[in-house]
Amino acid sequence: MAGALIPRGLRRGVALSAPPSEQGAARAREADLGPVLQAPMLQARRVGEVDLSTTPLEIAHGLGRQLEGWLVVDGDADARVWRTAKDDRTLTLVASASVRGTLWVW
């Protein structure tokens, strides 16, 4: 699936039928973009909709490892959201007001 998001010329393994100059250029682009394509946020996982409030909510993130970051998007209210705890299985979030949004973790 990740290969579908990477432009054809940047995918690993340039087509053997490509001229050598194109193969070299593709390898150079891949080398330049390698650190960007390895960014943890590009491996983000959508947890789903969450209803947050002033009461801490423990959420199973499903990564199977310590999470590196999280983001709540498409909130339906103006609220500040912060983390109170995290481990290799869960993330605990609290909001300054009731808000429903979509949670992404990486």
Phi, psi and omega in degrees: 000320181300325180297332180292336182270347183264129179307147187312314183290346183258355179292151177298143177076080178294143181306136181294338182280352179289143177300152181306323180295322178289323178299315180295319180295319180295319178296321179295317178298317180297319179295319179293321183270353183311308180298325179293315182291342179269357184303132181305325183295336177288348177260020183300150180235131178279118179279321180129190180284139178230142174256111183254152177209194180284354175266130180304137178240120177271126185237129175284119184271340174073014180279334183074016179202172177296130180283152181260336181190170180207162182206132173256125181237163177058042178293146181262007178207165178273110181209148173268137182238136178218161181265136175251341178198157174203152173207195183283358179237328188226164175225132178248123183240150176226148178237156179284343177205166178295131180206143175245132180206178179258130183259130173242139178231154175210000000 
